[in-house]
């Protein structure tokens, strides 16, 4: 390792330089000085004699904010070398030692050969350069020398001629690393180019936030020359409003060092609206000393407006999507109108009103255009950014809307072309004079309005009225076009809802016409019923019920559900109900009746491609015996609630739905206590989209077990449990209190009836049975005060009993019932029904059933057990006396 070189004393250096200068003067020819520069040192000796001061450190109070080692001179060290005119070195600076590695002891006093290593070409070139300096007074250019490691080093050299006080010439050479110097020059050139040619405004501020440097772009943006910026602050060059905001940002950046990047602010000139993006960062040197703040300013008015336009378009698209989601699944014109108004406030307007033709709101046929001021209109939807009495006065939901001839509303309604009102003085053009709505609009500060037609298939269905008030900007042409698009979408939805409402009303009318208009109130049974169509989001279904009087005071209770919705389901339901009612007239057992209906499924269906699928429950109740027989075809199970006991779900053989088949139908026979409640219903009462059917059944049971005054009240309470928000299916409900004569609770089980309405006997199958039957009928009718029916009843019962005695061998039953009619029943164990035939004039028999057919009001036969029952009815007198009275 090389030992550190000792720096010679200043006295020794002075003496050595003096000796070398004298020697050089004696050896070299005289050359007149070519330079008389007064800013050079007097003599090289004096320069060399002065000791170099050490670099100041961070502790030096003259150096604020740290050391100064980060300057350009630290990056590119300049070496000072002094030679005489012959090329001998008389001074070799420490910077030269660092640059080339040669110590001064090695080179001082020696010529160029010691530095150039004896390279003839470099030596020749060096002497030419010294000669040029002596001749011209200076030279500048690249130079190639060798360092202490014998490597060539490219230098940037600048040589000048110096003359001391005695006229002795010297050559002063300033040497720098060509590579580092070129890099610094390129960086400076690039910085200048970027600063001056940048399309962005660039500024440099000192620690007092005064402009140090400004490019021409920022000067143009601020409207001031560059010279008017330098030395002044932002507050002195920009308007006060803009300067306060920018100055605060600059101070914050200078204090915290946190940069502010791409902050959008309003332009400084209020006469030229625009926007700027500003970025500020704190400026440091290489040692970390704070020098000031740099700023970059860009005019982003076009970008801001483009982004604002995109954001505006995004908000409009979001509004369209929101409107579609709010009205897309609605099928009620009035609800759509209200959702439309609510969606547009405050996103597009301060007030919104939707005016519909009354025919549209009611789901009727449209009036033929063109519409006139007499066309009925109704305010169907309203919304206000700030609801209040004035807003209600200007737009009252449900109120009819009147308009003057030739008014803005009338013109838009007639032409179907949207119009825009741009001044509050034009509000009178929207309605008739002295309209209270006009005064309310003035008080609310309405100054801009759009009246847009709601159209569908080229027909105007109503008007969309949008208003802005207060300081909000008025509508522009783009917003008018956008409102038209909104109105077109809403118009299509409103028209679809109108068409659906009309079809639904027709289906509902058909269904209601096919359901029983009233049900008979029979002795011993209290009946209540309800039919609830689905909400507006659901088409009319095929739910139905029926109450069918049967002979002997019995009654058939039926509830069914046809799969599907709409007119087809309603029509199918009507055919199915007719078939059940017709077969019920044959007095068939419930399971047999369902089987017959199933066999007719293909004939009851809409067509060969649409099979009939329906569920049904059929129950027959006999008040006299309190016997209840039920059968069902894939239907929800009935509920049975004995008086004072919890509800029971009747476990009936399910069977398959009608039209499916494959499983035989079976009946279940029960004996019920008086006052028992039987509940038949369709699945819409207990099913929902959010819970299991068992949950709905349990909820229904809880309601039915509660106290109630009548079955009518109980029906209302059950219907009140429906979850209408869930868009339920149709509901058919049939409640029957069994063993009741009209009261809610009925008579207690086993209590004697002071006025019996039914009597029965058993007769032996012998010839005297007919005469005994006549006597029993006579005495009973006399007790009941039914003397006008006596002769006919005795004749007909005699014929029926005689017919049974002729063909049956077992005992014969006789039963009389007094209800709305007099019912006489004759039963025998023979299963074959009697046949009515035409008898010739000479025939002795065969006229019994002909007499029954002609004299009785109604007659028939039914199977009962293994035998049959033949019955007939007679109408009671107008005011029959009370039995026993």
C-alpha positions in Angstrom: 0.0 0.0 0.0 1.2 3.5 -0.9 2.0 5.6 2.1 0.2 8.9 2.4 2.1 11.7 0.7 3.3 14.5 3.0 2.3 17.9 1.8 5.5 20.1 1.6 5.6 23.3 3.6 4.7 26.5 1.9 8.3 27.9 2.2 9.8 24.9 0.5 7.2 25.1 -2.3 7.9 28.7 -2.8 11.6 28.2 -3.2 11.2 25.2 -5.5 8.8 27.1 -7.8 11.1 30.1 -8.0 14.1 27.9 -9.0 12.1 26.1 -11.6 10.7 29.3 -13.1 14.3 30.8 -13.4 15.5 27.6 -15.1 12.6 27.5 -17.4 13.2 31.1 -18.4 16.9 30.5 -19.2 16.1 27.5 -21.3 13.0 28.6 -23.2 12.9 31.3 -25.8 11.2 34.5 -24.9 7.5 34.7 -25.8 5.6 37.9 -25.4 2.6 37.5 -23.2 -0.7 37.2 -25.0 -2.8 37.8 -22.0 -3.1 40.7 -19.6 -6.0 39.3 -17.6 -6.2 41.0 -14.2 -8.4 38.3 -12.5 -5.5 35.8 -12.4 -3.2 35.4 -9.5 -0.1 37.5 -9.6 2.3 34.6 -9.7 2.0 30.8 -9.6 4.3 31.0 -6.6 1.8 33.0 -4.7 -1.0 30.6 -5.7 1.0 27.6 -4.6 2.1 29.2 -1.4 -1.4 29.6 -0.1 -2.5 26.6 1.9 -5.8 25.1 0.8 -8.5 25.6 3.4 -10.3 22.5 4.5 -13.9 22.0 3.3 -16.4 23.3 5.8 -18.3 20.6 7.7 -21.9 20.4 9.0 -20.8 21.8 12.3 -19.7 25.0 10.5 -22.3 27.7 11.4 -21.8 29.3 8.0 -23.3 26.2 6.4 -27.0 25.8 7.2 -28.9 22.6 6.8 -25.9 20.3 6.6 -22.7 19.9 4.6 -22.2 21.2 1.0 -20.6 18.1 -0.4 -23.5 17.5 -2.8 -22.6 20.3 -5.3 -21.7 19.8 -9.0 -18.0 20.4 -8.1 -18.2 17.4 -5.9 -19.5 15.3 -8.8 -17.0 16.7 -11.3 -13.7 17.6 -9.6 -11.6 20.1 -11.6 -7.9 19.5 -11.4 -5.5 22.5 -11.7 -2.1 21.9 -13.4 0.5 24.6 -14.2 3.3 24.2 -16.7 5.9 26.4 -18.2 6.0 26.9 -21.9 8.3 24.0 -22.4 5.9 21.6 -20.9 7.5 21.1 -17.5 5.1 20.9 -14.6 5.5 23.6 -12.0 2.2 22.9 -10.1 0.2 19.7 -9.6 -2.9 20.2 -7.4 -4.4 17.6 -5.0 -7.4 17.4 -7.4 -5.0 16.3 -10.1 -3.6 13.7 -7.8 -7.1 12.3 -7.2 -8.0 12.4 -10.9 -4.9 10.7 -12.3 -3.2 9.2 -9.3 0.2 10.8 -9.9 1.7 12.5 -6.8 3.1 16.0 -7.2 6.6 14.8 -6.2 6.6 12.5 -9.2 5.7 15.1 -11.8 6.6 18.6 -10.6 9.8 19.6 -12.4 9.5 17.0 -15.1 8.1 17.4 -18.6 5.2 15.9 -20.5 7.1 12.7 -21.0 6.6 11.7 -17.4 2.8 12.0 -17.7 2.3 10.7 -21.3 4.5 7.7 -20.8 6.7 8.3 -23.8 3.9 7.8 -26.3 5.1 9.7 -29.3 1.7 10.6 -30.6 0.4 11.9 -27.2 3.7 13.8 -26.7 3.4 15.4 -30.1 -0.2 16.3 -29.5 0.7 17.8 -26.1 3.4 20.0 -27.5 1.1 21.3 -30.2 -1.5 22.2 -27.6 1.1 24.2 -25.5 2.3 26.0 -28.6 -1.3 26.9 -29.5 -1.8 28.3 -26.0 1.3 30.3 -26.2 0.3 31.6 -29.6 -3.4 32.1 -29.1 -3.6 32.6 -25.3 -5.8 29.6 -24.7 -7.1 26.3 -25.9 -10.0 24.0 -25.1 -10.7 20.4 -26.2 -10.4 16.7 -25.3 -7.1 15.4 -24.1 -5.8 11.9 -23.6 -3.3 11.2 -20.8 -2.1 8.2 -18.8 -2.8 7.7 -15.1 -0.5 6.2 -12.5 -1.7 2.7 -13.6 -0.6 3.4 -17.2 -4.2 3.5 -18.4 -5.4 6.1 -20.8 -7.8 8.6 -19.3 -10.1 10.9 -21.4 -10.2 14.4 -20.1 -11.9 17.7 -20.9 -9.0 20.2 -20.9 -9.1 24.0 -20.8 -5.7 25.7 -21.1 -4.9 29.4 -20.7 -1.7 31.5 -20.8 -0.7 33.3 -17.5 2.1 35.8 -17.1 3.5 36.6 -13.7 4.6 40.0 -12.5 8.1 39.5 -14.0 6.7 38.7 -17.4 7.3 35.0 -17.1 4.7 33.0 -19.1 3.0 29.9 -17.7 0.3 27.5 -19.0 -2.6 26.9 -16.6 -4.5 23.7 -17.4 -7.9 22.9 -15.9 -8.7 19.2 -16.3 -11.9 17.3 -15.7 -13.1 13.7 -16.3 -14.7 13.9 -19.7 -17.2 11.1 -18.9 -18.5 12.7 -15.8 -18.5 16.1 -17.3 -20.4 14.9 -20.3 -22.9 13.2 -18.1 -23.5 16.4 -16.1 -23.8 18.5 -19.3 -26.3 16.0 -20.7 -28.3 16.1 -17.5 -28.3 19.9 -17.5 -29.3 20.1 -21.2 -32.0 17.5 -20.6 -33.3 19.5 -17.6 -33.3 22.7 -19.6 -35.1 21.0 -22.5 -37.7 19.4 -20.2 -38.2 22.7 -18.3 -38.6 24.9 -21.4 -40.2 22.5 -23.8 -42.6 20.7 -21.4 -46.3 21.2 -22.1 -46.8 21.2 -18.3 -46.4 24.3 -16.2 -43.3 23.9 -14.0 -42.1 26.2 -11.3 -39.4 26.1 -8.6 -39.9 28.0 -5.3 -37.4 28.9 -2.7 -37.9 28.5 1.0 -39.9 31.7 1.2 -42.2 30.2 -1.6 -41.0 32.8 -4.1 -40.7 31.9 -7.7 -37.1 31.0 -8.6 -37.7 29.6 -12.0 -40.8 29.4 -14.2 -41.2 27.9 -17.6 -43.0 29.6 -20.4 -46.0 27.2 -20.3 -46.9 28.2 -16.7 -46.3 31.8 -17.6 -48.9 31.5 -20.4 -51.3 29.7 -18.1 -51.1 32.4 -15.5 -51.2 35.2 -18.1 -48.0 36.9 -16.8 -44.5 37.1 -18.3 -41.8 35.0 -16.7 -40.0 38.1 -15.3 -43.2 39.1 -13.4 -43.1 35.8 -11.6 -39.5 35.7 -10.4 -39.1 36.8 -6.8 -42.8 36.9 -6.2 -45.1 34.5 -4.4 -48.2 32.7 -5.7 -50.3 35.1 -3.7 -48.8 38.0 -5.7 -49.4 36.4 -9.1 -52.8 34.7 -8.9 -56.2 36.0 -8.0 -57.0 36.0 -4.3 -59.5 33.1 -4.4 -57.1 30.7 -6.2 -53.9 32.0 -4.5 -55.2 31.2 -0.9 -55.8 27.6 -1.8 -52.5 27.1 -3.6 -50.5 28.9 -1.0 -51.9 26.8 1.8 -51.0 23.6 -0.2 -47.4 24.9 -0.8 -46.9 25.7 2.9 -48.2 22.3 3.9 -45.8 20.5 1.5 -42.8 22.6 2.6 -43.6 22.0 6.3 -44.4 18.2 6.1 -42.5 17.0 3.1 -45.6 15.1 2.0 -46.2 15.6 -1.7 -49.5 16.6 -3.2 -50.1 14.8 -6.4 -52.7 15.4 -9.1 -55.0 17.5 -7.0 -57.8 19.0 -9.2 -58.6 22.7 -8.4 -60.7 25.3 -10.1 -58.8 27.6 -12.6 -57.7 30.9 -11.2 -59.5 33.1 -13.7 -63.2 33.2 -13.0 -63.8 34.7 -16.5 -62.4 31.5 -18.0 -63.9 28.5 -16.2 -61.6 25.6 -16.1 -59.7 23.1 -13.9 -56.1 22.5 -13.1 -54.2 19.5 -11.8 -51.5 20.6 -9.3 -48.6 18.6 -7.9 -46.2 19.9 -5.4 -43.2 18.3 -3.7 -40.4 19.5 -1.4 -37.0 20.1 -3.1 -33.8 18.8 -1.5 -30.1 18.7 -2.5 -28.0 15.6 -2.3 -27.2 16.1 1.3 -30.9 16.5 2.3 -30.9 20.2 2.7 -34.3 21.7 2.0 -34.1 24.1 -1.0 -37.8 24.9 -1.6 -40.7 23.5 -3.4 -41.3 22.3 -7.0 -44.6 22.5 -8.7 -46.1 21.0 -11.7 -49.4 22.4 -13.1 -51.5 21.0 -15.9 -54.6 22.3 -17.5 -57.1 19.4 -17.1 -60.2 21.3 -18.1 -60.9 18.9 -21.1 -60.0 15.9 -19.0 -62.1 17.0 -16.1 -65.1 17.6 -18.4 -64.5 14.3 -20.2 -64.4 12.5 -16.8 -67.4 14.5 -15.7 -69.2 13.5 -18.9 -68.3 9.8 -18.4 -69.4 10.1 -14.7 -72.6 11.8 -15.9 -73.2 9.0 -18.3 -72.5 6.4 -15.7 -75.0 8.0 -13.3 -77.6 8.0 -16.1 -76.9 4.3 -16.8 -77.2 3.6 -13.1 -80.5 5.4 -13.0 -81.7 3.5 -16.0 -80.7 0.2 -14.3 -82.3 1.3 -11.1 -85.5 2.2 -12.9 -85.5 -1.1 -14.7 -85.1 -3.0 -11.4 -87.9 -1.1 -9.7 -90.5 -1.4 -12.4 -89.4 -4.4 -14.3 -91.5 -6.9 -12.4 -94.5 -4.7 -11.6 -97.8 -5.3 -13.2 -99.8 -2.4 -11.8 -99.8 0.9 -13.8 -100.2 3.1 -10.7 -97.4 1.4 -8.8 -95.1 1.8 -11.8 -96.0 5.5 -12.0 -95.1 5.9 -8.4 -91.8 4.0 -8.7 -90.9 6.1 -11.7 -91.5 9.4 -9.9 -89.6 8.2 -6.8 -86.6 7.0 -8.9 -86.1 10.4 -10.6 -86.0 12.5 -7.4 -83.5 13.9 -6.5 -81.3 12.1 -9.1 -82.7 14.1 -12.0 -85.3 16.5 -10.7 -86.5 18.2 -7.5 -90.1 17.3 -8.3 -91.6 14.5 -10.4 -95.1 13.7 -11.3 -96.6 11.0 -13.5 -99.9 11.8 -15.1 -101.8 8.8 -16.6 -104.9 8.5 -18.7 -107.6 7.3 -16.4 -108.2 4.4 -18.7 -104.6 3.3 -18.3 -104.7 3.7 -14.5 -107.9 1.6 -14.4 -106.7 -1.1 -16.9 -109.4 -0.3 -19.5 -109.2 0.1 -23.2 -107.3 3.2 -24.4 -109.4 6.1 -25.8 -108.8 6.7 -29.5 -106.2 9.4 -30.2 -105.8 12.3 -30.6 -106.3 13.1 -27.0 -107.9 16.4 -26.1 -108.1 18.5 -23.0 -111.2 16.6 -22.0 -109.4 13.3 -21.9 -109.6 12.1 -18.3 -106.2 12.3 -16.6 -105.1 11.4 -13.1 -102.0 12.1 -11.1 -100.8 8.6 -10.4 -97.3 9.1 -9.0 -95.5 12.0 -7.3 -92.2 12.6 -5.6 -90.5 15.7 -4.1 -87.0 16.3 -2.8 -88.5 18.2 0.1 -92.1 16.9 0.8 -94.5 19.4 2.3 -97.9 21.1 1.9 -96.7 23.1 -1.1 -95.4 20.0 -2.9 -98.7 18.2 -2.2 -100.6 21.2 -3.5 -98.7 21.2 -6.7 -99.0 17.4 -7.2 -101.7 15.6 -5.4 -101.7 11.8 -5.9 -105.0 10.4 -7.2 -106.4 13.8 -8.1 -107.8 14.5 -11.6 -105.6 16.7 -13.8 -107.2 19.5 -15.8 -105.4 21.4 -18.6 -106.2 24.4 -20.7 -106.8 24.3 -24.4 -103.4 24.8 -26.1 -101.5 24.5 -22.9 -98.1 22.8 -22.7 -99.7 19.6 -21.3 -102.3 19.5 -24.0 -99.8 20.0 -26.7 -97.5 17.2 -25.5 -100.5 14.9 -24.9 -101.8 15.5 -28.4 -98.5 15.6 -30.4 -96.4 13.1 -28.4 -93.4 15.5 -28.6 -91.6 16.5 -25.4 -91.3 20.2 -24.5 -89.0 22.1 -22.2 -89.8 25.1 -20.0 -86.8 27.3 -19.3 -88.2 30.2 -17.4 -90.6 30.6 -14.5 -92.6 33.2 -16.3 -93.7 30.4 -18.7 -95.3 28.3 -16.0 -98.7 29.7 -16.9 -98.4 27.9 -20.2 -98.7 24.5 -18.3 -102.3 24.8 -17.0 -105.3 27.0 -16.7 -105.1 30.4 -15.1 -105.7 30.6 -11.3 -104.8 27.0 -10.9 -103.7 26.4 -7.2 -100.9 24.1 -8.5 -99.5 27.1 -10.4 -99.3 29.2 -7.3 -97.6 26.3 -5.4 -95.0 26.0 -8.2 -94.2 29.7 -7.9 -93.8 29.5 -4.2 -91.5 26.4 -4.5 -89.3 28.3 -6.9 -89.7 26.1 -9.9 -87.8 27.6 -12.8 -87.2 24.7 -15.2 -89.6 22.0 -16.3 -89.7 19.0 -18.7 -93.0 17.6 -20.0 -92.3 14.2 -21.6 -94.9 11.9 -23.1 -95.2 8.3 -21.9 -95.7 6.3 -25.1 -96.2 2.7 -26.1 -96.8 1.4 -29.6 -97.1 5.0 -30.8 -99.9 5.9 -28.3 -99.5 8.5 -25.6 -100.4 6.9 -22.2 -99.7 9.9 -20.0 -97.1 12.5 -19.2 -93.9 12.6 -17.1 -93.5 16.0 -15.5 -90.0 16.9 -14.1 -89.3 20.2 -12.3 -86.2 21.9 -10.9 -86.3 24.7 -8.3 -84.0 26.9 -6.3 -80.4 27.2 -7.2 -80.2 24.0 -9.2 -79.3 24.5 -12.9 -82.1 24.2 -15.4 -82.6 21.2 -17.7 -80.5 21.1 -20.9 -81.1 19.4 -24.2 -79.2 16.2 -23.2 -81.4 15.8 -20.1 -84.5 16.3 -22.2 -83.3 13.4 -24.5 -82.5 11.3 -21.4 -85.9 11.9 -19.9 -87.4 10.8 -23.2 -85.6 7.5 -23.0 -86.7 7.0 -19.4 -90.3 7.8 -20.4 -90.2 5.3 -23.3 -89.1 2.5 -21.0 -91.6 3.4 -18.4 -94.3 3.7 -21.0 -93.7 0.2 -22.3 -93.9 -1.2 -18.7 -97.1 0.8 -18.0 -98.7 -0.5 -21.2 -97.7 -4.1 -20.4 -99.2 -3.7 -16.9 -102.4 -2.2 -18.4 -102.8 -5.2 -20.8 -102.1 -7.6 -18.0 -104.6 -5.9 -15.7 -107.2 -6.1 -18.4 -106.5 -9.8 -19.0 -106.4 -10.5 -15.3 -109.7 -8.7 -14.8 -111.3 -10.7 -17.5 -110.0 -14.0 -16.0 -111.0 -12.9 -12.5 -114.5 -12.0 -13.8 -114.7 -15.4 -15.5 -113.5 -17.2 -12.4 -115.9 -15.4 -10.1 -118.8 -16.1 -12.4 -117.9 -19.8 -12.4 -117.7 -19.9 -8.6 -120.9 -20.2 -6.5 -122.6 -16.9 -6.2 -124.2 -18.0 -2.9 -124.1 -21.2 -0.9 -127.1 -22.9 0.7 -127.5 -22.7 4.4 -128.7 -26.1 5.4 -130.1 -27.3 8.7 -127.4 -28.6 11.0 -124.5 -27.0 9.1 -123.2 -23.4 9.4 -121.1 -22.6 6.3 -118.7 -19.7 5.4 -116.4 -19.3 2.4 -113.9 -17.0 0.9 -112.2 -16.8 -2.5 -109.1 -14.5 -2.5 -107.4 -14.0 -5.9 -103.6 -13.7 -6.0 -102.1 -10.2 -5.8 -101.5 -8.2 -9.0 -98.2 -9.9 -9.6 -99.9 -13.3 -10.0 -102.4 -14.4 -12.6 -105.8 -15.7 -11.6 -105.6 -19.4 -10.7 -108.0 -22.3 -10.8 -109.0 -22.5 -7.1 -112.6 -23.2 -6.5 -115.1 -24.5 -3.9 -118.7 -25.6 -3.8 -121.5 -26.6 -1.4 -124.0 -29.1 -2.9 -127.2 -30.1 -1.1 -127.8 -33.9 -1.1 -130.9 -35.9 -0.3 -131.8 -36.6 3.3 -130.5 -33.3 4.5 -126.9 -34.2 3.7 -124.5 -31.8 2.2 -121.4 -32.2 0.0 -118.4 -29.8 0.6 -115.9 -29.5 -2.1 -112.6 -27.6 -2.6 -110.3 -28.0 -5.6 -107.3 -26.4 -7.4 -106.6 -26.7 -11.1 -102.9 -26.4 -12.1 -102.1 -23.3 -14.0 -103.2 -19.7 -14.2 -105.1 -17.4 -16.4 -108.1 -17.8 -18.6 -107.4 -21.4 -19.4 -107.2 -22.4 -15.8 -110.4 -20.5 -15.0 -112.3 -22.2 -17.9 -111.0 -25.6 -16.8 -112.0 -25.0 -13.3 -115.6 -24.2 -14.5 -115.8 -27.5 -16.4 -114.4 -29.4 -13.4 -116.9 -27.8 -11.0 -119.8 -28.6 -13.3 -118.7 -32.3 -13.6 -118.4 -32.6 -9.8 -121.7 -31.0 -9.2 -123.4 -33.3 -11.8 -121.9 -36.4 -10.4 -122.8 -35.3 -6.9 -126.5 -35.4 -8.0 -126.1 -39.1 -8.4 -125.3 -39.3 -4.7 -122.1 -41.3 -5.2 -119.7 -42.0 -2.4 -116.7 -39.5 -2.4 -114.1 -42.0 -3.6 -116.4 -43.2 -6.4 -117.1 -39.6 -7.4 -113.4 -38.7 -7.6 -112.8 -41.8 -9.7 -115.5 -40.8 -12.2 -114.1 -37.2 -12.4 -110.6 -38.7 -13.1 -112.1 -40.8 -15.9 -113.4 -37.6 -17.4 -110.1 -35.8 -17.2 -109.3 -36.0 -20.9 -112.7 -34.5 -21.8 -112.3 -31.7 -19.3 -108.8 -30.7 -20.4 -108.2 -27.8 -22.8 -106.8 -30.0 -25.5 -104.8 -33.1 -26.2 -101.5 -31.3 -25.6 -102.7 -29.9 -22.2 -103.6 -32.6 -19.7 -105.9 -31.8 -16.8 -104.1 -31.9 -13.5 -106.1 -30.8 -10.5 -106.4 -31.6 -6.8 -109.6 -32.0 -4.9 -111.1 -32.9 -1.6 -114.7 -34.1 -1.4 -116.6 -34.5 1.9 -120.2 -35.6 2.6 -121.8 -34.8 5.9 -125.1 -36.2 7.3 -126.4 -34.0 10.2 -128.9 -36.7 11.3 -126.2 -39.3 12.0 -123.3 -36.9 12.3 -121.4 -39.1 9.9 -118.7 -37.4 7.8 -117.2 -39.2 4.7 -114.1 -37.7 3.0 -111.8 -38.5 0.1 -109.1 -36.5 -1.6 -107.1 -36.5 -4.8 -103.6 -35.1 -4.0 -105.0 -32.1 -2.1 -103.9 -30.4 1.1 -105.4 -32.3 4.1 -108.5 -30.9 5.7 -108.5 -29.7 9.3 -111.0 -30.9 11.9 -111.4 -28.8 15.1 -113.8 -30.3 17.7 -115.3 -27.8 20.1 -112.8 -26.8 22.8 -110.1 -29.1 21.4 -106.9 -28.5 19.3 -107.0 -28.7 15.6 -106.4 -32.1 13.9 -104.9 -32.7 10.5 -107.1 -35.4 8.9 -104.8 -38.2 7.7 -106.6 -39.2 4.5 -105.4 -41.5 1.8 -103.7 -39.0 -0.5 -104.6 -40.4 -3.8 -103.1 -38.8 -6.9 -104.3 -35.6 -8.5 -107.1 -35.8 -11.0 -105.7 -36.5 -14.4 -102.7 -38.4 -13.1 -104.1 -41.7 -12.0 -102.3 -44.9 -10.9 -103.5 -44.9 -7.3 -107.1 -45.8 -6.4 -109.1 -43.3 -4.4 -110.3 -44.3 -0.9 -112.8 -42.8 1.5 -112.6 -42.3 5.3 -115.7 -42.3 7.4 -115.8 -40.4 10.7 -118.5 -39.7 13.3 -118.0 -36.1 14.6 -119.3 -34.3 17.6 -121.7 -31.5 17.2 -120.1 -28.1 16.9 -117.0 -29.6 15.2 -115.4 -27.3 12.7 -114.3 -28.7 9.3 -111.9 -26.6 7.2 -111.2 -27.2 3.5 -108.7 -25.0 1.8 -106.2 -24.7 -1.1 -102.4 -24.7 -0.7 -102.2 -20.9 -1.3 -103.4 -20.4 2.3 -100.5 -22.3 3.9 -97.7 -22.2 1.4 -95.2 -19.4 0.8 -91.8 -18.9 -0.7 -90.1 -18.4 2.6 -91.4 -21.1 4.9 -92.4 -24.8 4.9 -96.0 -25.8 4.5 -96.1 -27.2 8.0 -95.4 -23.8 9.4 -98.3 -22.4 7.5 -100.6 -25.2 8.6 -99.6 -24.6 12.3 -100.3 -20.9 11.9 -103.7 -21.7 10.4 -104.5 -24.1 13.2 -103.6 -21.5 15.8 -106.1 -19.0 14.3 -108.8 -21.6 14.0 -108.5 -22.7 17.6 -109.0 -19.1 18.9 -112.4 -17.8 20.1 -114.8 -16.4 17.6 -118.4 -15.3 17.3 -119.2 -17.0 14.0 -117.6 -18.8 11.1 -117.9 -15.7 9.0 -115.7 -13.8 11.5 -113.4 -16.8 11.6 -113.1 -16.6 7.8 -112.1 -13.0 7.9 -109.4 -13.7 10.6 -108.0 -16.6 8.5 -107.8 -14.4 5.4 -106.1 -11.7 7.4 -103.1 -14.0 8.0 -102.2 -14.1 4.3 -98.8 -12.6 3.5 -99.8 -10.4 0.6 -96.2 -9.2 0.1 -95.2 -12.7 -0.9 -97.3 -12.6 -4.1 -99.4 -15.6 -3.0 -101.4 -18.0 -5.1 -105.2 -17.9 -5.2 -106.9 -19.1 -2.0 -110.2 -20.9 -1.7 -111.4 -21.4 1.9 -114.5 -23.3 3.1 -115.5 -23.5 6.7 -118.4 -25.7 8.0 -119.5 -26.0 11.6 -121.1 -29.4 11.7 -124.1 -30.1 13.9 -124.9 -26.4 14.1 -128.3 -24.8 13.5 -126.9 -21.4 13.1 -125.0 -20.6 16.3 -121.3 -20.7 16.6 -121.2 -23.5 19.1 -124.2 -25.6 18.2 -126.2 -27.7 20.6 -124.1 -29.8 23.0 -123.5 -33.3 22.0 -126.3 -35.7 23.1 -128.8 -32.9 24.1 -132.4 -33.8 23.3 -133.9 -31.8 20.4 -137.4 -30.5 21.5 -138.4 -30.4 17.8 -137.1 -33.5 16.1 -136.8 -33.0 12.3 -135.9 -36.6 11.4 -137.7 -39.9 12.3 -136.9 -43.4 11.1 -138.3 -46.9 11.3 -137.5 -50.4 10.2 -140.2 -52.4 8.4 -140.4 -56.2 7.9 -140.3 -57.3 4.2 -143.9 -58.6 4.2 -147.1 -57.5 2.4 -148.3 -55.4 5.4 -145.2 -53.2 5.2 -146.8 -50.8 2.8 -149.9 -50.2 5.0 -147.7 -49.7 8.1 -145.6 -47.2 6.2 -148.7 -45.2 5.2 -149.8 -45.0 8.9 -146.4 -43.9 10.1 -146.2 -41.2 7.4 -149.7 -40.0 8.2 -149.2 -39.7 12.0 -145.8 -37.9 11.5 -147.0 -35.4 9.0 -150.0 -34.6 11.2 -147.7 -34.0 14.1 -145.5 -31.7 11.9 -148.6 -29.9 10.6 -147.9 -30.9 7.0 -151.5 -31.9 6.2 -151.3 -30.6 2.5 -148.6 -33.1 1.8 -150.3 -36.1 3.4 -152.1 -37.7 0.5 -149.2 -37.5 -2.0 -146.7 -38.7 0.6 -148.7 -41.7 1.5 -149.2 -42.7 -2.1 -145.5 -42.4 -3.0 -144.2 -44.1 0.1 -146.6 -47.0 -0.5 -145.3 -47.5 -4.0 -141.6 -47.4 -2.9 -142.2 -49.8 0.0 -144.2 -52.2 -2.2 -141.4 -52.2 -4.7 -138.8 -53.1 -2.0 -141.0 -55.8 -0.5 -141.4 -57.4 -4.0 -137.6 -57.7 -4.6 -136.0 -57.6 -1.2 -136.1 -60.2 1.6 -134.4 -58.2 4.4 -135.9 -55.5 6.5 -136.8 -52.2 4.9 -135.9 -48.8 6.2 -138.1 -45.8 6.3 -137.0 -42.3 7.2 -138.7 -38.9 7.1 -136.8 -35.6 7.4 -138.2 -32.1 7.5 -135.9 -29.3 6.5 -136.4 -26.9 3.6 -138.4 -29.8 2.1 -140.0 -33.0 3.2 -137.6 -35.8 2.4 -138.9 -39.4 2.4 -136.3 -42.3 2.1 -136.9 -46.0 1.6 -133.9 -48.3 1.9 -133.4 -52.0 1.3 -130.4 -54.3 1.0 -130.8 -54.9 -2.7 -128.0 -53.1 -4.6 -129.7 -52.8 -8.0 -131.4 -49.5 -8.4 -135.1 -49.5 -9.6 -135.7 -48.8 -13.2 -138.4 -46.6 -14.5 -140.3 -48.0 -17.5 -143.2 -47.1 -19.8 -146.2 -49.2 -19.0 -148.9 -50.0 -21.5 -152.5 -49.1 -20.8 -153.4 -52.8 -20.1 -150.4 -53.5 -17.8 -151.3 -54.1 -14.1 -147.9 -52.8 -12.7 -144.9 -50.8 -13.6 -146.4 -47.4 -12.8 -144.9 -46.9 -9.3 -141.8 -45.0 -10.3 -143.8 -43.1 -12.9 -146.0 -41.8 -10.1 -143.0 -40.8 -8.1 -141.5 -39.0 -11.1 -144.7 -37.0 -11.7 -145.8 -36.2 -8.2 -142.5 -35.6 -6.3 -140.6 -32.4 -6.7 -137.3 -34.4 -6.8 -136.5 -38.0 -6.5 -133.5 -40.3 -6.9 -131.5 -43.2 -5.7 -128.1 -43.7 -4.1 -126.0 -46.6 -3.0 -125.6 -47.0 0.8 -123.5 -49.8 2.1 -124.4 -53.0 0.2 -127.9 -51.8 -0.6 -129.6 -48.7 -1.9 -131.8 -45.8 -0.9 -134.7 -44.5 -3.0 -135.8 -41.0 -2.0 -138.2 -38.2 -3.0 -138.8 -34.7 -1.9 -141.9 -32.5 -1.5 -141.9 -28.8 -1.1 -143.3 -27.5 2.2 -146.3 -25.3 2.4 -145.8 -21.5 2.2 -146.0 -21.0 6.0 -146.0 -24.4 7.7 -146.9 -24.4 11.4 -144.3 -25.0 14.0 -144.3 -28.7 15.0 -146.0 -29.2 18.3 -147.5 -25.7 18.1 
